[in-house]
Amino acid sequence: MNHRLASCNVSLLLFACALLGAVPAWSCSVPVFRYALERWTPDAYGVVLFQRGELTAEQAKWLEQLDPERMPVDQSVNLMIKRVDLDANPEEEAVKLWKEQGSETLPWMILYYPWTSRIQGPVWSGRFDGGNVQRLVDSPARREIARRLLKGETAVWAFIESGDEQKDAAAAGLLEQRFEYLESSLKLPEINPLDVADGLISIDESELKIDFSLLRLSRSNSAEEIFVRMLMGSESDLYDYAKEPIVFPVFGRGRSLFALAGEGIVGDTIDEAGLFLTGACSCEVKEQNPGVDLVMSVPWDRLVRRRLDIDRELPPLAGFTGLAKGSTAVEKSHGISAVLVNSLAACAAVGLVVMAAGVFLVRKK
């Protein structure tokens, strides 16, 4: 998809959600990025775990890191686990799925996107061991993204490098330039006191800020392999851009808005994303907004609602090193995902119905 079509789609999305913003009963003055951080619970990814007989004691420990029901109350991860014991007469569909893996290794995991995303096929599959479990539930990049979002950044733009230094540097420079422009020119909506009284925001309006940053990811970094796959599989054609930089604005509780890839990384589309994220949250229902949630091992409710020292409460993962803390950017937006288009359709349809009803009532009066 070329960048002109991408920009058009983003504009249509903003227009559709603006329609809802015209309806007082549904409007909300809290910026999208903050409302998402406060109230949008991340959708759960599915994990199918194939095994034969009982797990060993060590394997049972690994399982505790994947299963929210086995975690301490102060921990959380957006996963759902389905265990399949191949020695216990499993259902035919599960056996078929196992055969499709073409592997004899057990135990074995398959990771799927949340069903709400409507993305078909697995994100990743591999051996069930301690290293893969750790890479699945968390990684240095995701921990850093969560830290920045919890400290109030509007969005962290996860940048998957192409491996071509010139392309990556050019894309990074463009993004940094647009971030500076947006941070100096965008204005946050004025918070309605009723939204504060209703608990739609837990911080003072003066603490809100417009702040964008970049976080670079290497495709060859094994610690980020599963995270990169989550991002790359979030739209149907991103693997066609294997030699191009790709960037994903991540906001809220780890929600990727859409991808900008190759020549699609242009100022207009970057600006449209900034406008959407900092605008009033007209479409309050998460499913009526664009984006795909990412797997994050973060107790969001506890960290968002309480005034905590995020750097202390969310320490770097032990054993991971070499995460670049600086910024660097991406190239042009390959376009808007099917998720965004579906969200656009839902948002626009609801808005048009409400507007039509309003016109009808006015005429009737």
Secondary structure, DSSP 8 states (H G I E B T S, - for coil): --HHHHHHHHHHHHHHHHHHHTSTTT---SBHHHHHHHH-----EEEEEEESS---HHHHHHHHHH-GGGS-TT----EEEEEEETTS---HHHHHHHHHT----SSEEEEE--GGGT--SEEEEEE-SHHHHHHHH--HHHHHHHHHHHTT-SEEEEEE--S-HHHHHHHHHHHHHHHHHHHHH-------HHHHHTTS--S-GGG----EEEEEE-TT-GGGHHHHHHHHTTSTTGGGGTTS-EEEEEETTTEE---EETBT--HHHHHHHHHHHHSB----SGGGS--EE------HHHHHHS---HHHHS---TT------S-----B-----HHHHHHHHHHHHHHHHHHHHHHHHHHH-
